[in-house]
């Protein structure tokens, strides 16, 4: 679904939700019943919500505003020891 904007001469702009590609050039105004012409705007397709939405926003923001690091992040420098003791017997490079 996409949101299309129409403008009634009497009541002003209003939005109509229609499947993509099915919006006509005019729509009946819900308030006064007059014919309202379509206003062409950038598509406002529903944005993903939840964790996907946050990940997409973070990805988009990092393209324009990369995080600046002033010092090396703290934390373990070596990976934690493997939980399985047999991993210690594996050949090392
Ligand atoms: Zn109207």
PDB file of the backbone (N, CA, C, O) and the ligand in Angstrom, with CONECT records:
HET     ZN  A 101       1
ATOM      1  N   UNK A   1       0.843  -1.192   0.000  1.00  0.00           N
ATOM      2  CA  UNK A   1       0.000   0.000   0.000  1.00  0.00           C
ATOM      3  C   UNK A   1       0.881   1.245   0.000  1.00  0.00           C
ATOM      4  O   UNK A   1       1.974   1.264   0.566  1.00  0.00           O
ATOM      5  N   UNK A   2       0.369   2.272  -0.650  1.00  0.00           N
ATOM      6  CA  UNK A   2       1.059   3.557  -0.657  1.00  0.00           C
ATOM      7  C   UNK A   2       0.044   4.645  -0.325  1.00  0.00           C
ATOM      8  O   UNK A   2      -1.163   4.462  -0.484  1.00  0.00           O
ATOM      9  N   UNK A   3       0.548   5.759   0.131  1.00  0.00           N
ATOM     10  CA  UNK A   3      -0.319   6.883   0.497  1.00  0.00           C
ATOM     11  C   UNK A   3      -0.210   7.932  -0.602  1.00  0.00           C
ATOM     12  O   UNK A   3       0.882   8.410  -0.909  1.00  0.00           O
ATOM     13  N   UNK A   4      -1.342   8.283  -1.189  1.00  0.00           N
ATOM     14  CA  UNK A   4      -1.385   9.286  -2.245  1.00  0.00           C
ATOM     15  C   UNK A   4      -2.079  10.529  -1.701  1.00  0.00           C
ATOM     16  O   UNK A   4      -2.998  10.446  -0.886  1.00  0.00           O
ATOM     17  N   UNK A   5      -1.626  11.659  -2.163  1.00  0.00           N
ATOM     18  CA  UNK A   5      -2.189  12.910  -1.674  1.00  0.00           C
ATOM     19  C   UNK A   5      -3.054  13.551  -2.766  1.00  0.00           C
ATOM     20  O   UNK A   5      -2.678  13.604  -3.936  1.00  0.00           O
ATOM     21  N   UNK A   6      -4.207  14.029  -2.345  1.00  0.00           N
ATOM     22  CA  UNK A   6      -5.119  14.748  -3.241  1.00  0.00           C
ATOM     23  C   UNK A   6      -5.412  16.102  -2.614  1.00  0.00           C
ATOM     24  O   UNK A   6      -5.258  16.284  -1.406  1.00  0.00           O
ATOM     25  N   UNK A   7      -5.833  17.046  -3.442  1.00  0.00           N
ATOM     26  CA  UNK A   7      -6.158  18.369  -2.922  1.00  0.00           C
ATOM     27  C   UNK A   7      -7.553  18.758  -3.391  1.00  0.00           C
ATOM     28  O   UNK A   7      -7.839  18.870  -4.583  1.00  0.00           O
ATOM     29  N   UNK A   8      -8.401  18.957  -2.396  1.00  0.00           N
ATOM     30  CA  UNK A   8      -9.757  19.433  -2.672  1.00  0.00           C
ATOM     31  C   UNK A   8      -9.719  20.959  -2.715  1.00  0.00           C
ATOM     32  O   UNK A   8      -9.060  21.592  -1.890  1.00  0.00           O
ATOM     33  N   UNK A   9     -10.424  21.543  -3.674  1.00  0.00           N
ATOM     34  CA  UNK A   9     -10.424  23.005  -3.800  1.00  0.00           C
ATOM     35  C   UNK A   9     -11.048  23.662  -2.578  1.00  0.00           C
ATOM     36  O   UNK A   9     -10.685  24.782  -2.220  1.00  0.00           O
ATOM     37  N   UNK A  10     -11.986  22.969  -1.937  1.00  0.00           N
ATOM     38  CA  UNK A  10     -12.672  23.558  -0.785  1.00  0.00           C
ATOM     39  C   UNK A  10     -12.005  23.201   0.544  1.00  0.00           C
ATOM     40  O   UNK A  10     -11.819  24.059   1.407  1.00  0.00           O
ATOM     41  N   UNK A  11     -11.646  21.913   0.697  1.00  0.00           N
ATOM     42  CA  UNK A  11     -11.197  21.404   2.007  1.00  0.00           C
ATOM     43  C   UNK A  11      -9.677  21.322   2.155  1.00  0.00           C
ATOM     44  O   UNK A  11      -9.172  21.216   3.272  1.00  0.00           O
ATOM     45  N   UNK A  12      -8.957  21.370   1.059  1.00  0.00           N
ATOM     46  CA  UNK A  12      -7.516  21.288   1.157  1.00  0.00           C
ATOM     47  C   UNK A  12      -7.011  19.876   0.913  1.00  0.00           C
ATOM     48  O   UNK A  12      -7.744  19.032   0.399  1.00  0.00           O
ATOM     49  N   UNK A  13      -5.749  19.614   1.282  1.00  0.00           N
ATOM     50  CA  UNK A  13      -5.150  18.307   0.977  1.00  0.00           C
ATOM     51  C   UNK A  13      -5.667  17.197   1.896  1.00  0.00           C
ATOM     52  O   UNK A  13      -5.989  17.433   3.060  1.00  0.00           O
ATOM     53  N   UNK A  14      -5.737  15.992   1.349  1.00  0.00           N
ATOM     54  CA  UNK A  14      -6.051  14.806   2.149  1.00  0.00           C
ATOM     55  C   UNK A  14      -5.349  13.617   1.532  1.00  0.00           C
ATOM     56  O   UNK A  14      -4.987  13.628   0.355  1.00  0.00           O
ATOM     57  N   UNK A  15      -5.164  12.596   2.339  1.00  0.00           N
ATOM     58  CA  UNK A  15      -4.424  11.411   1.923  1.00  0.00           C
ATOM     59  C   UNK A  15      -5.374  10.244   1.697  1.00  0.00           C
ATOM     60  O   UNK A  15      -6.393  10.105   2.373  1.00  0.00           O
ATOM     61  N   UNK A  16      -5.012   9.409   0.726  1.00  0.00           N
ATOM     62  CA  UNK A  16      -5.766   8.199   0.413  1.00  0.00           C
ATOM     63  C   UNK A  16      -4.773   7.057   0.306  1.00  0.00           C
ATOM     64  O   UNK A  16      -3.734   7.185  -0.341  1.00  0.00           O
ATOM     65  N   UNK A  17      -5.094   5.948   0.941  1.00  0.00           N
ATOM     66  CA  UNK A  17      -4.213   4.776   0.885  1.00  0.00           C
ATOM     67  C   UNK A  17      -4.735   3.817  -0.174  1.00  0.00           C
ATOM     68  O   UNK A  17      -5.883   3.378  -0.112  1.00  0.00           O
ATOM     69  N   UNK A  18      -3.888   3.496  -1.146  1.00  0.00           N
ATOM     70  CA  UNK A  18      -4.264   2.610  -2.242  1.00  0.00           C
ATOM     71  C   UNK A  18      -3.083   1.683  -2.539  1.00  0.00           C
ATOM     72  O   UNK A  18      -1.938   2.012  -2.230  1.00  0.00           O
ATOM     73  N   UNK A  19      -3.368   0.521  -3.140  1.00  0.00           N
ATOM     74  CA  UNK A  19      -2.249  -0.302  -3.610  1.00  0.00           C
ATOM     75  C   UNK A  19      -1.429   0.466  -4.644  1.00  0.00           C
ATOM     76  O   UNK A  19      -1.953   1.307  -5.374  1.00  0.00           O
ATOM     77  N   UNK A  20      -0.153   0.164  -4.691  1.00  0.00           N
ATOM     78  CA  UNK A  20       0.744   0.900  -5.570  1.00  0.00           C
ATOM     79  C   UNK A  20       0.290   0.758  -7.022  1.00  0.00           C
ATOM     80  O   UNK A  20       0.004  -0.341  -7.497  1.00  0.00           O
ATOM     81  N   UNK A  21       0.233   1.888  -7.709  1.00  0.00           N
ATOM     82  CA  UNK A  21      -0.120   1.901  -9.123  1.00  0.00           C
ATOM     83  C   UNK A  21      -1.599   1.965  -9.412  1.00  0.00           C
ATOM     84  O   UNK A  21      -1.985   1.968 -10.581  1.00  0.00           O
ATOM     85  N   UNK A  22      -2.451   2.015  -8.394  1.00  0.00           N
ATOM     86  CA  UNK A  22      -3.890   2.015  -8.629  1.00  0.00           C
ATOM     87  C   UNK A  22      -4.528   3.366  -8.341  1.00  0.00           C
ATOM     88  O   UNK A  22      -5.748   3.496  -8.443  1.00  0.00           O
ATOM     89  N   UNK A  23      -3.744   4.367  -7.986  1.00  0.00           N
ATOM     90  CA  UNK A  23      -4.307   5.669  -7.669  1.00  0.00           C
ATOM     91  C   UNK A  23      -4.694   6.388  -8.954  1.00  0.00           C
ATOM     92  O   UNK A  23      -3.917   6.448  -9.907  1.00  0.00           O
ATOM     93  N   UNK A  24      -5.905   6.932  -8.962  1.00  0.00           N
ATOM     94  CA  UNK A  24      -6.362   7.672 -10.127  1.00  0.00           C
ATOM     95  C   UNK A  24      -5.905   9.108 -10.076  1.00  0.00           C
ATOM     96  O   UNK A  24      -5.306   9.553  -9.097  1.00  0.00           O
ATOM     97  N   UNK A  25      -6.201   9.847 -11.168  1.00  0.00           N
ATOM     98  CA  UNK A  25      -5.789  11.245 -11.219  1.00  0.00           C
ATOM     99  C   UNK A  25      -6.701  12.129 -10.383  1.00  0.00           C
ATOM    100  O   UNK A  25      -6.349  13.266 -10.072  1.00  0.00           O
ATOM    101  N   UNK A  26      -7.879  11.611 -10.015  1.00  0.00           N
ATOM    102  CA  UNK A  26      -8.761  12.379  -9.141  1.00  0.00           C
ATOM    103  C   UNK A  26      -9.458  11.431  -8.170  1.00  0.00           C
ATOM    104  O   UNK A  26      -9.564  10.228  -8.408  1.00  0.00           O
ATOM    105  N   UNK A  27      -9.923  12.011  -7.078  1.00  0.00           N
ATOM    106  CA  UNK A  27     -10.562  11.236  -6.008  1.00  0.00           C
ATOM    107  C   UNK A  27     -11.694  12.079  -5.434  1.00  0.00           C
ATOM    108  O   UNK A  27     -11.629  13.308  -5.425  1.00  0.00           O
ATOM    109  N   UNK A  28     -12.728  11.399  -4.957  1.00  0.00           N
ATOM    110  CA  UNK A  28     -13.834  12.135  -4.355  1.00  0.00           C
ATOM    111  C   UNK A  28     -13.447  12.548  -2.941  1.00  0.00           C
ATOM    112  O   UNK A  28     -12.963  11.733  -2.156  1.00  0.00           O
ATOM    113  N   UNK A  29     -13.660  13.802  -2.629  1.00  0.00           N
ATOM    114  CA  UNK A  29     -13.335  14.308  -1.294  1.00  0.00           C
ATOM    115  C   UNK A  29     -14.292  13.696  -0.276  1.00  0.00           C
ATOM    116  O   UNK A  29     -15.505  13.679  -0.489  1.00  0.00           O
ATOM    117  N   UNK A  30     -13.749  13.199   0.820  1.00  0.00           N
ATOM    118  CA  UNK A  30     -14.584  12.551   1.837  1.00  0.00           C
ATOM    119  C   UNK A  30     -15.409  13.575   2.612  1.00  0.00           C
ATOM    120  O   UNK A  30     -16.445  13.226   3.179  1.00  0.00           O
ATOM    121  N   UNK A  31     -14.971  14.818   2.646  1.00  0.00           N
ATOM    122  CA  UNK A  31     -15.680  15.835   3.425  1.00  0.00           C
ATOM    123  C   UNK A  31     -16.840  16.452   2.659  1.00  0.00           C
ATOM    124  O   UNK A  31     -17.955  16.536   3.173  1.00  0.00           O
ATOM    125  N   UNK A  32     -16.573  16.890   1.416  1.00  0.00           N
ATOM    126  CA  UNK A  32     -17.613  17.619   0.692  1.00  0.00           C
ATOM    127  C   UNK A  32     -18.106  16.875  -0.546  1.00  0.00           C
ATOM    128  O   UNK A  32     -19.104  17.277  -1.144  1.00  0.00           O
ATOM    129  N   UNK A  33     -17.437  15.815  -0.936  1.00  0.00           N
ATOM    130  CA  UNK A  33     -17.893  15.033  -2.080  1.00  0.00           C
ATOM    131  C   UNK A  33     -17.475  15.601  -3.420  1.00  0.00           C
ATOM    132  O   UNK A  33     -17.865  15.068  -4.459  1.00  0.00           O
ATOM    133  N   UNK A  34     -16.695  16.663  -3.424  1.00  0.00           N
ATOM    134  CA  UNK A  34     -16.246  17.254  -4.678  1.00  0.00           C
ATOM    135  C   UNK A  34     -15.086  16.436  -5.248  1.00  0.00           C
ATOM    136  O   UNK A  34     -14.468  15.627  -4.556  1.00  0.00           O
ATOM    137  N   UNK A  35     -14.819  16.669  -6.506  1.00  0.00           N
ATOM    138  CA  UNK A  35     -13.710  15.980  -7.167  1.00  0.00           C
ATOM    139  C   UNK A  35     -12.411  16.686  -6.785  1.00  0.00           C
ATOM    140  O   UNK A  35     -12.285  17.903  -6.924  1.00  0.00           O
ATOM    141  N   UNK A  36     -11.438  15.894  -6.298  1.00  0.00           N
ATOM    142  CA  UNK A  36     -10.159  16.455  -5.888  1.00  0.00           C
ATOM    143  C   UNK A  36      -9.074  15.901  -6.799  1.00  0.00           C
ATOM    144  O   UNK A  36      -9.071  14.713  -7.121  1.00  0.00           O
ATOM    145  N   UNK A  37      -8.166  16.755  -7.207  1.00  0.00           N
ATOM    146  CA  UNK A  37      -7.103  16.321  -8.109  1.00  0.00           C
ATOM    147  C   UNK A  37      -5.905  15.819  -7.311  1.00  0.00           C
ATOM    148  O   UNK A  37      -5.659  16.234  -6.178  1.00  0.00           O
ATOM    149  N   UNK A  38      -5.184  14.927  -7.933  1.00  0.00           N
ATOM    150  CA  UNK A  38      -4.045  14.307  -7.260  1.00  0.00           C
ATOM    151  C   UNK A  38      -2.873  15.267  -7.213  1.00  0.00           C
ATOM    152  O   UNK A  38      -2.620  16.013  -8.159  1.00  0.00           O
ATOM    153  N   UNK A  39      -2.156  15.235  -6.087  1.00  0.00           N
ATOM    154  CA  UNK A  39      -0.929  16.003  -5.914  1.00  0.00           C
ATOM    155  C   UNK A  39       0.208  14.999  -5.958  1.00  0.00           C
ATOM    156  O   UNK A  39       0.242  14.056  -5.168  1.00  0.00           O
ATOM    157  N   UNK A  40       1.132  15.199  -6.872  1.00  0.00           N
ATOM    158  CA  UNK A  40       2.227  14.249  -7.002  1.00  0.00           C
ATOM    159  C   UNK A  40       3.318  14.571  -5.993  1.00  0.00           C
ATOM    160  O   UNK A  40       3.894  15.659  -5.993  1.00  0.00           O
ATOM    161  N   UNK A  41       3.582  13.602  -5.142  1.00  0.00           N
ATOM    162  CA  UNK A  41       4.574  13.748  -4.080  1.00  0.00           C
ATOM    163  C   UNK A  41       5.512  12.545  -4.135  1.00  0.00           C
ATOM    164  O   UNK A  41       5.196  11.557  -4.798  1.00  0.00           O
ATOM    165  N   UNK A  42       6.646  12.605  -3.460  1.00  0.00           N
ATOM    166  CA  UNK A  42       7.500  11.422  -3.377  1.00  0.00           C
ATOM    167  C   UNK A  42       6.731  10.273  -2.725  1.00  0.00           C
ATOM    168  O   UNK A  42       5.931  10.495  -1.817  1.00  0.00           O
ATOM    169  N   UNK A  43       6.971   9.065  -3.182  1.00  0.00           N
ATOM    170  CA  UNK A  43       6.218   7.939  -2.609  1.00  0.00           C
ATOM    171  C   UNK A  43       6.514   7.771  -1.129  1.00  0.00           C
ATOM    172  O   UNK A  43       7.664   7.857  -0.700  1.00  0.00           O
ATOM    173  N   UNK A  44       5.473   7.531  -0.360  1.00  0.00           N
ATOM    174  CA  UNK A  44       5.615   7.282   1.076  1.00  0.00           C
ATOM    175  C   UNK A  44       5.188   5.854   1.333  1.00  0.00           C
ATOM    176  O   UNK A  44       4.077   5.589   1.791  1.00  0.00           O
ATOM    177  N   UNK A  45       6.071   4.961   1.035  1.00  0.00           N
ATOM    178  CA  UNK A  45       5.800   3.544   1.243  1.00  0.00           C
ATOM    179  C   UNK A  45       6.146   3.226   2.686  1.00  0.00           C
ATOM    180  O   UNK A  45       7.106   3.766   3.235  1.00  0.00           O
ATOM    181  N   UNK A  46       5.382   2.371   3.283  1.00  0.00           N
ATOM    182  CA  UNK A  46       5.605   2.013   4.678  1.00  0.00           C
ATOM    183  C   UNK A  46       7.028   1.534   4.920  1.00  0.00           C
ATOM    184  O   UNK A  46       7.565   0.715   4.173  1.00  0.00           O
ATOM    185  N   UNK A  47       7.622   2.060   5.973  1.00  0.00           N
ATOM    186  CA  UNK A  47       8.991   1.708   6.310  1.00  0.00           C
ATOM    187  C   UNK A  47       8.966   0.504   7.244  1.00  0.00           C
ATOM    188  O   UNK A  47       8.052   0.360   8.056  1.00  0.00           O
ATOM    189  N   UNK A  48       9.952  -0.343   7.131  1.00  0.00           N
ATOM    190  CA  UNK A  48      10.040  -1.501   8.015  1.00  0.00           C
ATOM    191  C   UNK A  48      10.152  -1.028   9.458  1.00  0.00           C
ATOM    192  O   UNK A  48      10.821  -0.032   9.735  1.00  0.00           O
ATOM    193  N   UNK A  49       9.522  -1.716  10.349  1.00  0.00           N
ATOM    194  CA  UNK A  49       9.564  -1.329  11.751  1.00  0.00           C
ATOM    195  C   UNK A  49      10.361  -2.367  12.541  1.00  0.00           C
ATOM    196  O   UNK A  49      10.782  -3.391  12.002  1.00  0.00           O
ATOM    197  N   UNK A  50      10.557  -2.084  13.813  1.00  0.00           N
ATOM    198  CA  UNK A  50      11.254  -3.022  14.684  1.00  0.00           C
ATOM    199  C   UNK A  50      12.749  -3.019  14.428  1.00  0.00           C
ATOM    200  O   UNK A  50      13.331  -2.002  14.050  1.00  0.00           O
ATOM    201  N   UNK A  51      13.355  -4.165  14.638  1.00  0.00           N
ATOM    202  CA  UNK A  51      14.816  -4.229  14.547  1.00  0.00           C
ATOM    203  C   UNK A  51      15.292  -4.018  13.116  1.00  0.00           C
ATOM    204  O   UNK A  51      16.356  -3.436  12.906  1.00  0.00           O
ATOM    205  N   UNK A  52      14.534  -4.475  12.132  1.00  0.00           N
ATOM    206  CA  UNK A  52      14.932  -4.245  10.737  1.00  0.00           C
ATOM    207  C   UNK A  52      14.937  -2.757  10.421  1.00  0.00           C
ATOM    208  O   UNK A  52      15.855  -2.260   9.767  1.00  0.00           O
ATOM    209  N   UNK A  53      13.918  -2.049  10.882  1.00  0.00           N
ATOM    210  CA  UNK A  53      13.867  -0.619  10.656  1.00  0.00           C
ATOM    211  C   UNK A  53      15.031   0.108  11.302  1.00  0.00           C
ATOM    212  O   UNK A  53      15.623   1.006  10.702  1.00  0.00           O
ATOM    213  N   UNK A  54      15.364  -0.288  12.547  1.00  0.00           N
ATOM    214  CA  UNK A  54      16.493   0.353  13.237  1.00  0.00           C
ATOM    215  C   UNK A  54      17.798   0.053  12.504  1.00  0.00           C
ATOM    216  O   UNK A  54      18.652   0.930  12.377  1.00  0.00           O
ATOM    217  N   UNK A  55      17.956  -1.178  12.022  1.00  0.00           N
ATOM    218  CA  UNK A  55      19.181  -1.533  11.310  1.00  0.00           C
ATOM    219  C   UNK A  55      19.299  -0.748  10.008  1.00  0.00           C
ATOM    220  O   UNK A  55      20.387  -0.293   9.653  1.00  0.00           O
ATOM    221  N   UNK A  56      18.184  -0.589   9.294  1.00  0.00           N
ATOM    222  CA  UNK A  56      18.219   0.173   8.049  1.00  0.00           C
ATOM    223  C   UNK A  56      18.532   1.640   8.311  1.00  0.00           C
ATOM    224  O   UNK A  56      19.285   2.262   7.562  1.00  0.00           O
ATOM    225  N   UNK A  57      17.949   2.194   9.380  1.00  0.00           N
ATOM    226  CA  UNK A  57      18.234   3.592   9.714  1.00  0.00           C
ATOM    227  C   UNK A  57      19.690   3.772  10.110  1.00  0.00           C
ATOM    228  O   UNK A  57      20.320   4.757   9.725  1.00  0.00           O
ATOM    229  N   UNK A  58      20.230   2.829  10.877  1.00  0.00           N
ATOM    230  CA  UNK A  58      21.638   2.914  11.289  1.00  0.00           C
ATOM    231  C   UNK A  58      22.548   2.804  10.072  1.00  0.00           C
ATOM    232  O   UNK A  58      23.552   3.509   9.975  1.00  0.00           O
ATOM    233  N   UNK A  59      22.196   1.924   9.151  1.00  0.00           N
ATOM    234  CA  UNK A  59      23.008   1.780   7.945  1.00  0.00           C
ATOM    235  C   UNK A  59      22.965   3.054   7.114  1.00  0.00           C
ATOM    236  O   UNK A  59      23.984   3.501   6.585  1.00  0.00           O
ATOM    237  N   UNK A  60      21.777   3.630   7.006  1.00  0.00           N
ATOM    238  CA  UNK A  60      21.631   4.855   6.224  1.00  0.00           C
ATOM    239  C   UNK A  60      22.396   5.995   6.875  1.00  0.00           C
ATOM    240  O   UNK A  60      23.054   6.774   6.186  1.00  0.00           O
ATOM    241  N   UNK A  61      22.315   6.101   8.202  1.00  0.00           N
ATOM    242  CA  UNK A  61      22.998   7.180   8.909  1.00  0.00           C
ATOM    243  C   UNK A  61      24.506   7.020   8.829  1.00  0.00           C
ATOM    244  O   UNK A  61      25.221   8.016   8.726  1.00  0.00           O
ATOM    245  N   UNK A  62      25.009   5.786   8.873  1.00  0.00           N
ATOM    246  CA  UNK A  62      26.454   5.584   8.864  1.00  0.00           C
ATOM    247  C   UNK A  62      27.055   5.968   7.521  1.00  0.00           C
ATOM    248  O   UNK A  62      28.254   6.237   7.441  1.00  0.00           O
ATOM    249  N   UNK A  63      26.245   6.000   6.459  1.00  0.00           N
ATOM    250  CA  UNK A  63      26.764   6.404   5.161  1.00  0.00           C
ATOM    251  C   UNK A  63      27.072   7.896   5.142  1.00  0.00           C
ATOM    252  O   UNK A  63      27.961   8.338   4.414  1.00  0.00           O
ATOM    253  N   UNK A  64      26.339   8.679   5.943  1.00  0.00           N
ATOM    254  CA  UNK A  64      26.519  10.127   5.947  1.00  0.00           C
ATOM    255  C   UNK A  64      27.235  10.613   7.200  1.00  0.00           C
ATOM    256  O   UNK A  64      27.937  11.623   7.162  1.00  0.00           O
ATOM    257  N   UNK A  65      27.060   9.897   8.314  1.00  0.00           N
ATOM    258  CA  UNK A  65      27.624  10.331   9.584  1.00  0.00           C
ATOM    259  C   UNK A  65      28.378   9.162  10.225  1.00  0.00           C
ATOM    260  O   UNK A  65      27.917   8.598  11.217  1.00  0.00           O
ATOM    261  N   UNK A  66      29.525   8.800   9.668  1.00  0.00           N
ATOM    262  CA  UNK A  66      30.237   7.672  10.282  1.00  0.00           C
ATOM    263  C   UNK A  66      30.692   8.015  11.693  1.00  0.00           C
ATOM    264  O   UNK A  66      31.074   9.150  11.980  1.00  0.00           O
ATOM    265  N   UNK A  67      30.646   7.022  12.565  1.00  0.00           N
ATOM    266  CA  UNK A  67      31.063   7.242  13.940  1.00  0.00           C
ATOM    267  C   UNK A  67      32.570   7.430  13.973  1.00  0.00           C
ATOM    268  O   UNK A  67      33.313   6.698  13.321  1.00  0.00           O
ATOM    269  N   UNK A  68      33.013   8.422  14.740  1.00  0.00           N
ATOM    270  CA  UNK A  68      34.432   8.713  14.885  1.00  0.00           C
ATOM    271  C   UNK A  68      34.911   8.113  16.195  1.00  0.00           C
ATOM    272  O   UNK A  68      34.315   8.337  17.248  1.00  0.00           O
ATOM    273  N   UNK A  69      35.996   7.347  16.120  1.00  0.00           N
ATOM    274  CA  UNK A  69      36.561   6.731  17.312  1.00  0.00           C
ATOM    275  C   UNK A  69      37.854   7.453  17.637  1.00  0.00           C
ATOM    276  O   UNK A  69      38.737   7.562  16.786  1.00  0.00           O
ATOM    277  N   UNK A  70      37.977   7.955  18.882  1.00  0.00           N
ATOM    278  CA  UNK A  70      39.167   8.708  19.282  1.00  0.00           C
ATOM    279  C   UNK A  70      40.175   7.825  20.009  1.00  0.00           C
ATOM    280  O   UNK A  70      41.337   8.200  20.164  1.00  0.00           O
ATOM    281  N   UNK A  71      39.729   6.654  20.454  1.00  0.00           N
ATOM    282  CA  UNK A  71      40.670   5.734  21.099  1.00  0.00           C
ATOM    283  C   UNK A  71      40.215   4.312  20.818  1.00  0.00           C
ATOM    284  O   UNK A  71      39.092   4.070  20.374  1.00  0.00           O
ATOM    285  N   UNK A  72      41.100   3.400  21.085  1.00  0.00           N
ATOM    286  CA  UNK A  72      40.798   2.007  20.821  1.00  0.00           C
ATOM    287  C   UNK A  72      39.711   1.550  21.779  1.00  0.00           C
ATOM    288  O   UNK A  72      39.817   1.771  22.985  1.00  0.00           O
ATOM    289  N   UNK A  73      38.687   0.927  21.267  1.00  0.00           N
ATOM    290  CA  UNK A  73      37.628   0.466  22.165  1.00  0.00           C
ATOM    291  C   UNK A  73      38.162  -0.546  23.167  1.00  0.00           C
ATOM    292  O   UNK A  73      38.985  -1.401  22.842  1.00  0.00           O
ATOM    293  N   UNK A  74      37.666  -0.423  24.400  1.00  0.00           N
ATOM    294  CA  UNK A  74      38.081  -1.366  25.424  1.00  0.00           C
ATOM    295  C   UNK A  74      37.350  -2.680  25.241  1.00  0.00           C
ATOM    296  O   UNK A  74      36.267  -2.745  24.659  1.00  0.00           O
ATOM    297  N   UNK A  75      37.973  -3.715  25.752  1.00  0.00           N
ATOM    298  CA  UNK A  75      37.342  -5.027  25.631  1.00  0.00           C
ATOM    299  C   UNK A  75      38.403  -6.095  25.515  1.00  0.00           C
ATOM    300  O   UNK A  75      39.595  -5.789  25.478  1.00  0.00           O
ATOM    301  N   UNK A  76      37.992  -7.313  25.460  1.00  0.00           N
ATOM    302  CA  UNK A  76      38.982  -8.380  25.358  1.00  0.00           C
ATOM    303  C   UNK A  76      39.722  -8.303  24.031  1.00  0.00           C
ATOM    304  O   UNK A  76      39.120  -8.204  22.961  1.00  0.00           O
ATOM    305  N   UNK A  77      41.049  -8.352  24.134  1.00  0.00           N
ATOM    306  CA  UNK A  77      41.859  -8.289  22.920  1.00  0.00           C
ATOM    307  C   UNK A  77      41.970  -9.654  22.269  1.00  0.00           C
ATOM    308  O   UNK A  77      42.173  -9.778  21.061  1.00  0.00           O
ATOM    309  N   UNK A  78      41.832 -10.668  23.095  1.00  0.00           N
ATOM    310  CA  UNK A  78      41.877 -12.021  22.554  1.00  0.00           C
ATOM    311  C   UNK A  78      40.499 -12.639  22.691  1.00  0.00           C
ATOM    312  O   UNK A  78      39.762 -12.332  23.628  1.00  0.00           O
ATOM    313  N   UNK A  79      40.162 -13.491  21.776  1.00  0.00           N
ATOM    314  CA  UNK A  79      38.877 -14.176  21.943  1.00  0.00           C
ATOM    315  C   UNK A  79      38.910 -15.048  23.185  1.00  0.00           C
ATOM    316  O   UNK A  79      39.964 -15.540  23.589  1.00  0.00           O
ATOM    317  N   UNK A  80      37.766 -15.228  23.773  1.00  0.00           N
ATOM    318  CA  UNK A  80      37.666 -16.041  24.971  1.00  0.00           C
ATOM    319  C   UNK A  80      38.100 -17.479  24.675  1.00  0.00           C
ATOM    320  O   UNK A  80      38.002 -17.963  23.547  1.00  0.00           O
ATOM    321  N   UNK A  81      38.578 -18.131  25.716  1.00  0.00           N
ATOM    322  CA  UNK A  81      39.013 -19.518  25.551  1.00  0.00           C
ATOM    323  C   UNK A  81      37.818 -20.367  25.124  1.00  0.00           C
ATOM    324  O   UNK A  81      36.701 -20.164  25.601  1.00  0.00           O
ATOM    325  N   UNK A  82      38.056 -21.305  24.236  1.00  0.00           N
ATOM    326  CA  UNK A  82      36.939 -22.138  23.802  1.00  0.00           C
ATOM    327  C   UNK A  82      36.382 -22.954  24.953  1.00  0.00           C
ATOM    328  O   UNK A  82      37.113 -23.392  25.841  1.00  0.00           O
ATOM    329  N   UNK A  83      35.093 -23.144  24.918  1.00  0.00           N
ATOM    330  CA  UNK A  83      34.439 -23.862  25.995  1.00  0.00           C
ATOM    331  C   UNK A  83      34.808 -25.347  25.967  1.00  0.00           C
ATOM    332  O   UNK A  83      34.884 -25.992  27.013  1.00  0.00           O
ATOM    333  N   UNK A  84      35.030 -25.867  24.800  1.00  0.00           N
ATOM    334  CA  UNK A  84      35.338 -27.288  24.682  1.00  0.00           C
ATOM    335  C   UNK A  84      36.854 -27.474  24.829  1.00  0.00           C
ATOM    336  O   UNK A  84      37.602 -26.932  24.015  1.00  0.00           O
ATOM    337  N   UNK A  85      37.343 -28.227  25.844  1.00  0.00           N
ATOM    338  CA  UNK A  85      38.803 -28.387  26.050  1.00  0.00           C
ATOM    339  C   UNK A  85      39.489 -29.085  24.878  1.00  0.00           C
ATOM    340  O   UNK A  85      40.701 -28.938  24.721  1.00  0.00           O
ATOM    341  N   UNK A  86      38.774 -29.827  24.059  1.00  0.00           N
ATOM    342  CA  UNK A  86      39.405 -30.493  22.912  1.00  0.00           C
ATOM    343  C   UNK A  86      39.896 -29.483  21.876  1.00  0.00           C
ATOM    344  O   UNK A  86      40.767 -29.797  21.064  1.00  0.00           O
ATOM    345  N   UNK A  87      39.334 -28.259  21.903  1.00  0.00           N
ATOM    346  CA  UNK A  87      39.774 -27.244  20.931  1.00  0.00           C
ATOM    347  C   UNK A  87      41.229 -26.858  21.168  1.00  0.00           C
ATOM    348  O   UNK A  87      41.912 -26.428  20.239  1.00  0.00           O
ATOM    349  N   UNK A  88      41.730 -27.010  22.446  1.00  0.00           N
ATOM    350  CA  UNK A  88      43.117 -26.642  22.741  1.00  0.00           C
ATOM    351  C   UNK A  88      44.106 -27.588  22.052  1.00  0.00           C
ATOM    352  O   UNK A  88      45.259 -27.227  21.819  1.00  0.00           O
ATOM    353  N   UNK A  89      43.650 -28.786  21.735  1.00  0.00           N
ATOM    354  CA  UNK A  89      44.558 -29.757  21.098  1.00  0.00           C
ATOM    355  C   UNK A  89      44.604 -29.614  19.579  1.00  0.00           C
ATOM    356  O   UNK A  89      45.371 -30.308  18.911  1.00  0.00           O
ATOM    357  N   UNK A  90      43.780 -28.711  19.029  1.00  0.00           N
ATOM    358  CA  UNK A  90      43.795 -28.532  17.583  1.00  0.00           C
ATOM    359  C   UNK A  90      45.110 -27.871  17.146  1.00  0.00           C
ATOM    360  O   UNK A  90      45.671 -27.074  17.898  1.00  0.00           O
ATOM    361  N   UNK A  91      45.605 -28.185  15.958  1.00  0.00           N
ATOM    362  CA  UNK A  91      46.870 -27.580  15.485  1.00  0.00           C
ATOM    363  C   UNK A  91      46.728 -26.066  15.330  1.00  0.00           C
ATOM    364  O   UNK A  91      45.687 -25.562  14.908  1.00  0.00           O
ATOM    365  N   UNK A  92      47.793 -25.361  15.679  1.00  0.00           N
ATOM    366  CA  UNK A  92      47.831 -23.902  15.562  1.00  0.00           C
ATOM    367  C   UNK A  92      48.704 -23.516  14.390  1.00  0.00           C
ATOM    368  O   UNK A  92      49.627 -24.253  14.043  1.00  0.00           O
ATOM    369  N   UNK A  93      48.439 -22.386  13.776  1.00  0.00           N
ATOM    370  CA  UNK A  93      49.277 -21.965  12.649  1.00  0.00           C
ATOM    371  C   UNK A  93      50.664 -21.540  13.096  1.00  0.00           C
ATOM    372  O   UNK A  93      51.491 -21.158  12.268  1.00  0.00           O
TER     373      UNK A  93
HETATM  374 ZN    ZN A 101     -13.666  18.728  -0.098  1.00  0.00          ZN
END
